[in-house]
Amino acid sequence: MTHYSWFSVFAKALGGNKGWDRAWRDPEPKAAYDVIIVGGGGHGLATAYYLAKEHGITNVAVLEKGWLGGGNTGRNTTIIRSNYMIDVNTHFYEKSLKLWEGLSKDLNYNAMVSHRKIYNLFHSPSQMEGFAKRYNIMRSCGIDGEILNREEVMKALPYLDYSPNARFPIYGAASQPRAGTARHDAVAWGYARGADMRGVDLIQNCEVTGYQRDASGAVVGVQTTRGDIKAKKVGIAVAGHTSQLAEMAGLNLPIESHLLQAFVSEPYKPLIDTVITFGAGHFYISQSDKGGLVFGGDLDGYNSFAQRGNFHLIDHLLPEGKAMIPCLSRLRFQRTWGGIMDMTMDGSPIICKSPVDGLYINCGFCYGGFKATPGSCWFFAHTIANDRPHEFNHTLTLPPPRRRYRMAEKRSPPMPRWH
Ligand SMILES: Cc1cc2nc3c(=O)[nH]c(=O)nc-3n(C[C@H](O)[C@H](O)[C@H](O)COP(=O)(O)OP(=O)(O)OC[C@H]3O[C@@H](n4cnc5c(N)ncnc54)[C@H](O)[C@@H]3O)c2cc1C
């Protein structure tokens, strides 16, 4: 497979851009693999990549019912950051951010990682205290973060509403300079190419419909729409469909599927060169390289497997955006879409060996699974390869016995739709 470089781009350009290799093969499924990963999103692909790269396990297949990256990975708003407060999350997301920093080089694929900074606005003194606590915890763990006062925010983000009658007064912001964005499709494609290069079979249009079990009940393969396939180990990385895949193995997981929506505007001149989150609601904004303003929204508020958003949320979010950035008021919206989130009780993920032998689970990423992709899959691959968790994910297991429901990052109680 061609190594991407300035030289190869230049040489191919001289040849009329003919003769580029396929980025990955399109193999038929084999009868058996050492490891099968269900789900060809960022997590499934990255897990296969790290199994091959870090552990030398290359007899691996990724089974995807649709096309690679067509689930939440291709629908997310691409924010990456590591500004978490709860002990295990702090280190976990920081490991992920470190992997993001070298990802394009590691994959030999431009994941378009942009450390454009994040500003978390706060709108009351108590919110400021909450953020100060979170950012102090981060800093004590060696993670970058700063608290800015109102004047500093005015200088950095002059287009917000600072008027005396502003609906949401701005007291200041917490900011993580290394946070930013990455190109979602490129991340899926880069991991796909990297895994394929190491021998992993990526099999699309192949839905897993059940498991093969041996006499002891252990999972020893999967049933799919393209036939039965044997495997020594099966890992599931299917985000909002995890409860369905777990139920096929007789597991009732403590997660709920919720719908999360996002929007993009028509292309606009460069306005926002960073990521801004709005503390008075679950709303955030950034600007894509094509110029579209990307708005992230909130959950619809009830369980759903629909991959489209509903109007009540649009009605709720767009006025919030307008109140925060008045110059958006005449902007036209181009698209809205949704994805199915795997929400846990406490907002922290689950990466573990399941109670069923041969079955491993990676889920519960709520709104944060894109930024978690490199780290979580590095830990998931470690867990599958070694049959035990890494120290950073040993508490991210299924309750009981080790995991106790904690307060979520936002100090909300254990309710899947509240964090
Ligand atoms: C609107 C929106 C905005 C978001 N914004 C952000 C953000 O800014 N930052 C962030 O960190 N996170 C964000 N997220 C969350 C993030 O997108 C997800 O947590 C992450 O992409 C999950 O990756 P995944 O690979 O686990 O899941 P997916 O990308 O959903 O992949 C799972 C795959 O499994 C496949 N599958 C399901 N069932 C089966 C089956 N039976 N057999 C075979 N294949 C199956 C699906 O087709 C799918 O392709 C956002 C999500 C949404 C919806």
The ligand as an SDF file (V2000), in Angstrom:
LIG
                    3D

 53 58  0  0  0  0  0  0  0  0999 V2000
  -24.6030   14.5620   17.0860 C   0  0  0  0  0  0  0  0  0  0  0  0
  -23.4540   13.9820   17.8360 C   0  0  0  0  0  0  0  0  0  0  0  0
  -22.4130   14.7960   18.2500 C   0  0  0  0  0  0  0  0  0  0  0  0
  -21.3370   14.2410   18.9500 C   0  0  0  0  0  0  0  0  0  0  0  0
  -20.2860   15.0470   19.2530 N   0  0  0  0  0  0  0  0  0  0  0  0
  -19.1930   14.5270   19.8620 C   0  0  0  0  0  0  0  0  0  0  0  0
  -18.0520   15.3420   20.0880 C   0  0  0  0  0  0  0  0  0  0  0  0
  -18.0170   16.5070   19.7060 O   0  0  0  0  0  0  0  0  0  0  0  0
  -17.0030   14.7820   20.7230 N   0  0  0  0  0  0  0  0  0  0  0  0
  -17.0070   13.4980   21.1650 C   0  0  0  0  0  0  0  0  0  0  0  0
  -16.0490   13.0760   21.7750 O   0  0  0  0  0  0  0  0  0  0  0  0
  -18.0610   12.6890   20.9240 N   0  0  0  0  0  0  0  0  0  0  0  0
  -19.1520   13.1630   20.2780 C   0  0  0  0  0  0  0  0  0  0  0  0
  -20.2320   12.3620   20.0030 N   0  0  0  0  0  0  0  0  0  0  0  0
  -20.1950   10.9690   20.4720 C   0  0  0  0  0  0  0  0  0  0  0  0
  -19.4070   10.0880   19.5250 C   0  0  0  0  0  0  0  0  0  0  0  0
  -19.7990   10.3190   18.2050 O   0  0  0  0  0  0  0  0  0  0  0  0
  -19.6100    8.6160   19.8340 C   0  0  0  0  0  0  0  0  0  0  0  0
  -19.4810    8.3700   21.2170 O   0  0  0  0  0  0  0  0  0  0  0  0
  -18.5540    7.7860   19.1100 C   0  0  0  0  0  0  0  0  0  0  0  0
  -18.4970    8.1510   17.7600 O   0  0  0  0  0  0  0  0  0  0  0  0
  -18.8730    6.3280   19.2300 C   0  0  0  0  0  0  0  0  0  0  0  0
  -18.0180    5.6320   18.3390 O   0  0  0  0  0  0  0  0  0  0  0  0
  -18.2840    4.1220   18.0790 P   0  0  0  0  0  0  0  0  0  0  0  0
  -17.2850    3.6620   17.0940 O   0  0  0  0  0  0  0  0  0  0  0  0
  -18.3700    3.4150   19.3810 O   0  0  0  0  0  0  0  0  0  0  0  0
  -19.7640    4.0870   17.4880 O   0  0  0  0  0  0  0  0  0  0  0  0
  -20.3180    4.2470   16.0050 P   0  0  0  0  0  0  0  0  0  0  0  0
  -19.5200    5.1800   15.2080 O   0  0  0  0  0  0  0  0  0  0  0  0
  -21.7810    4.4920   16.1420 O   0  0  0  0  0  0  0  0  0  0  0  0
  -20.0550    2.8030   15.4110 O   0  0  0  0  0  0  0  0  0  0  0  0
  -20.8090    1.6680   15.7870 C   0  0  0  0  0  0  0  0  0  0  0  0
  -21.0600    0.8690   14.5370 C   0  0  0  0  0  0  0  0  0  0  0  0
  -21.6520   -0.3590   14.9080 O   0  0  0  0  0  0  0  0  0  0  0  0
  -22.4900   -0.7430   13.8530 C   0  0  0  0  0  0  0  0  0  0  0  0
  -23.4170   -1.7740   14.3210 N   0  0  0  0  0  0  0  0  0  0  0  0
  -24.4580   -1.6220   15.1840 C   0  0  0  0  0  0  0  0  0  0  0  0
  -25.0750   -2.7970   15.3650 N   0  0  0  0  0  0  0  0  0  0  0  0
  -24.3990   -3.7190   14.6210 C   0  0  0  0  0  0  0  0  0  0  0  0
  -24.5580   -5.1090   14.3900 C   0  0  0  0  0  0  0  0  0  0  0  0
  -25.5450   -5.8090   14.9660 N   0  0  0  0  0  0  0  0  0  0  0  0
  -23.6880   -5.7300   13.5570 N   0  0  0  0  0  0  0  0  0  0  0  0
  -22.6830   -5.0510   12.9400 C   0  0  0  0  0  0  0  0  0  0  0  0
  -22.4920   -3.7350   13.1240 N   0  0  0  0  0  0  0  0  0  0  0  0
  -23.3390   -3.0730   13.9630 C   0  0  0  0  0  0  0  0  0  0  0  0
  -23.1630    0.5610   13.4280 C   0  0  0  0  0  0  0  0  0  0  0  0
  -23.6740    0.4740   12.1100 O   0  0  0  0  0  0  0  0  0  0  0  0
  -22.0290    1.5560   13.5730 C   0  0  0  0  0  0  0  0  0  0  0  0
  -21.3640    1.8310   12.3670 O   0  0  0  0  0  0  0  0  0  0  0  0
  -21.3210   12.8590   19.2810 C   0  0  0  0  0  0  0  0  0  0  0  0
  -22.3700   12.0470   18.8560 C   0  0  0  0  0  0  0  0  0  0  0  0
  -23.4160   12.5940   18.1220 C   0  0  0  0  0  0  0  0  0  0  0  0
  -24.5140   11.6830   17.6510 C   0  0  0  0  0  0  0  0  0  0  0  0
  1  2  1  0
  2  3  1  0
  2 52  2  0
  3  4  2  0
  4  5  1  0
  4 50  1  0
  5  6  2  0
  6  7  1  0
  6 13  1  0
  7  8  2  0
  7  9  1  0
  9 10  1  0
 10 11  2  0
 10 12  1  0
 12 13  2  0
 13 14  1  0
 14 15  1  0
 14 50  1  0
 15 16  1  0
 16 17  1  0
 16 18  1  0
 18 19  1  0
 18 20  1  0
 20 21  1  0
 20 22  1  0
 22 23  1  0
 23 24  1  0
 24 25  2  0
 24 26  1  0
 24 27  1  0
 27 28  1  0
 28 29  2  0
 28 30  1  0
 28 31  1  0
 31 32  1  0
 32 33  1  0
 33 34  1  0
 33 48  1  0
 34 35  1  0
 35 36  1  0
 35 46  1  0
 36 37  1  0
 36 45  1  0
 37 38  2  0
 38 39  1  0
 39 40  1  0
 39 45  2  0
 40 41  1  0
 40 42  2  0
 42 43  1  0
 43 44  2  0
 44 45  1  0
 46 47  1  0
 46 48  1  0
 48 49  1  0
 50 51  2  0
 51 52  1  0
 52 53  1  0
M  END
$$$$
